[in-house]
Amino acid sequence: MQMQKNSNVPKGRGAAGNSPNRFSRHQLDTSQGVDDDPDYEEPAPRTRFIFDTPKTIVSVSDSPDIHNFISINPYRGCEHGCIYCYARNSHEYWGFSAGLDFEAKIIVKKNAPYLLEKLFNSKSWVPAVIHLSGNTDCYQPAEKEFRLTRQLLEVCLRYRNPVSILTKNTLVLRDLDLLRELAARNLVSTAVSLTTLNEELRRALEPRTVTGQRRLAVIRTLHEAGVPVGVMTAPIIPGLNDHEIPDLIRKAAANGACWAGFTVVWLNGAIAGLFTDWIHHHFPDRAEKVLHQIRDCHDGNLNDSRFFTRMKGEGNFASNIHQLHQIARKRYLSGRTPPELDTHQFLRKGQMRLF
């Protein structure tokens, strides 16, 4: 299926348009006549917030890749607009597109803190690490207004339940007071997503995110505050950012990162078409080369649903990525390890134990 798009990518957005929703029987084509006008400029869609009150807030992964991964996503959709984001496909379950809708129609789970506290008070809860941003960034721009992530951290601190965070936004530093308290009790670990230090690539790849240099500053600030921090150099896209691996890890380590992880890009569902259109628009001279190398990592396909392989890739290009990452970790992060968070401090009903 072809994406309905115009020749101009909306300013500040990753996708050029809305891809068809696989669950919808009918699609509205709004592109007729637009591409014939060379002076037409696609307006950037305004961000809309859609409020939801789910009955549960925690998601437990049964995937062998990340077995028993317990996550909370206070927002669905993400204004960062990263073109490669695997979470785009999940927006289709809500009747939206994985394209521009994912970036501009943000579902806000306003009762998330209440649901987490309700879970902690239930007899069925066994203390375990809660991962924020398992799907979309918990510190995306919406957090500035709704402060749901901060409230979730407050609940975790009150009940002494460990929590981990993955983000690519400086908004995480607004909650440094809570992160310090959690870190003092060995109840938090953080990670910063760092994909590239090439600003031309970053602006196209992740249009509404902060620069790579500012992310390095976030790593440094968290480290200096005593908050354990790692770096996720993900996804690695062969032909685009794979050559940056040593520099990304070196600079992250120099700013205090204690571990580094990565994934090899895979383009399931609607993301394959979105990414293909994106790379032909932004990097036409190398588009086919990059797509070929991605396919080489996934048995000749852009998509890959195989457990244990989809995130790691296989073949020559994937092997080179693994080796480069391993060498860089050994060189720059030797002797550093992520923390083992404490699950034994949990306070049922959030009350302090008596001594």
C-alpha positions, 0 to 999 in steps of 0.5 A, spaced: 500 500 500 502 506 498 502 512 503 497 518 501 502 524 501 504 530 498 511 532 495 513 536 501 514 533 508 510 538 513 515 542 517 518 539 524 514 532 522 517 525 520 512 522 516 510 525 509 503 523 510 498 518 513 499 511 511 493 507 510 490 503 517 490 496 516 484 495 520 480 500 516 476 498 510 475 505 507 481 510 506 480 518 504 485 520 499 486 527 499 493 528 495 489 529 488 492 535 485 497 537 490 503 534 487 501 538 481 503 545 484 510 546 485 509 552 490 504 548 494 507 547 501 504 542 506 502 545 512 504 542 519 498 539 522 497 541 529 498 537 535 491 534 538 491 531 545 486 525 546 484 523 553 483 516 555 481 513 562 484 506 561 482 500 566 489 498 567 496 501 566 501 496 566 503 492 560 507 485 561 511 483 555 511 475 554 516 476 548 522 472 549 526 478 547 524 482 553 520 476 557 516 479 563 518 486 561 513 491 565 512 497 562 508 503 563 506 508 557 502 514 560 502 517 552 500 513 546 503 516 540 509 521 540 510 528 538 518 526 537 516 524 530 522 519 529 521 515 523 523 509 525 519 508 531 516 501 532 510 504 536 507 507 530 504 501 528 500 501 535 496 507 533 492 503 528 489 500 533 486 506 535 483 508 528 489 512 527 495 512 522 502 510 523 504 516 519 502 523 521 497 521 526 502 518 530 506 524 531 500 529 532 494 525 535 497 524 542 493 519 547 493 522 554 492 517 560 490 522 565 489 516 570 495 513 569 498 515 576 491 513 580 492 506 576 499 505 578 497 506 586 491 502 585 496 496 583 501 497 588 495 497 593 493 490 590 494 484 594 497 481 587 502 486 586 509 483 587 515 488 587 518 489 580 522 494 576 517 498 572 519 501 566 517 508 563 517 508 555 517 501 553 513 504 547 513 511 547 517 517 550 515 518 557 518 525 557 515 527 550 513 534 549 506 532 552 509 531 559 511 539 560 503 540 560 500 534 563 506 531 568 504 524 568 511 521 568 513 526 574 506 523 578 508 516 576 515 517 579 512 520 585 508 514 586 514 509 585 518 513 591 512 513 596 511 506 595 519 504 594 518 501 588 524 501 583 523 504 576 527 505 570 526 510 564 528 511 557 528 518 554 531 522 549 528 529 552 531 534 556 525 534 560 527 528 564 532 533 568 525 537 571 524 531 575 532 531 578 529 532 585 525 525 585 530 522 581 536 523 586 531 521 592 530 514 588 537 513 586 539 514 593 535 508 595 537 504 589 530 505 586 532 508 579 536 507 573 535 511 567 538 511 559 538 516 554 537 514 547 543 517 542 542 515 535 546 520 532 551 526 533 550 529 526 545 534 526 543 534 519 541 526 520 538 528 527 533 533 524 530 529 519 530 522 523 528 525 529 525 532 528 522 534 534 527 531 539 533 535 542 540 535 539 545 529 540 550 534 544 544 536 549 543 529 550 550 528 552 549 534 557 543 530 560 547 524 561 552 528 564 547 532 569 544 525 571 551 522 572 553 528 576 547 528 580 548 520 582 543 518 578 545 511 574 545 513 567 546 509 560 546 510 553 541 506 548 545 507 541 538 505 538 536 503 532 543 502 528 541 503 521 546 501 516 549 506 511 546 512 516 549 511 523 552 505 524 559 508 523 558 513 529 557 507 534 564 508 537 564 516 537 557 515 540 559 510 546 566 514 547 562 521 548 557 518 552 562 514 557 566 521 557 559 524 560 558 518 565 554 513 562 555 506 565 552 502 560 550 502 552 545 498 548 543 498 541 538 495 536 538 494 529 533 497 525 527 493 523 521 496 519 515 492 521 508 494 518 506 501 516 513 503 518 517 500 512 513 504 507 514 510 511 521 509 512 522 508 504 518 514 503 522 518 508 529 516 506 528 517 498 526 524 500 531 526 505 537 522 502 535 520 495 543 518 493 543 513 498 536 510 499 537 504 495 543 502 498 541 503 505 534 499 504 539 494 501 543 493 507 537 493 512 534 487 508 541 484 508 540 484 516 533 481 516 533 475 511 532 479 505 526 483 508 525 490 511 520 487 516 522 482 521 518 478 526 522 473 528 524 472 536 531 473 538 533 476 531 528 482 529 532 486 534 539 484 533 539 482 525 543 477 522 548 477 516 554 481 514 552 488 516 549 486 522 555 482 524 559 488 523 555 492 527 555 487 533 563 487 533 563 495 532 559 496 538 562 490 542 569 493 541 567 500 543 564 498 549 570 494 551 574 500 550 570 505 553 566 502 558 570 497 561 569 496 569 562 499 568 555 496 569 548 498 570 545 498 577 541 492 580 535 495 583 532 493 589 525 490 590 525 489 597 524 496 600 517 496 597 512 499 602 505 496 602 500 502 602 506 507 601 507 507 609 513 507 612 515 501 616 515 502 624 522 501 627 
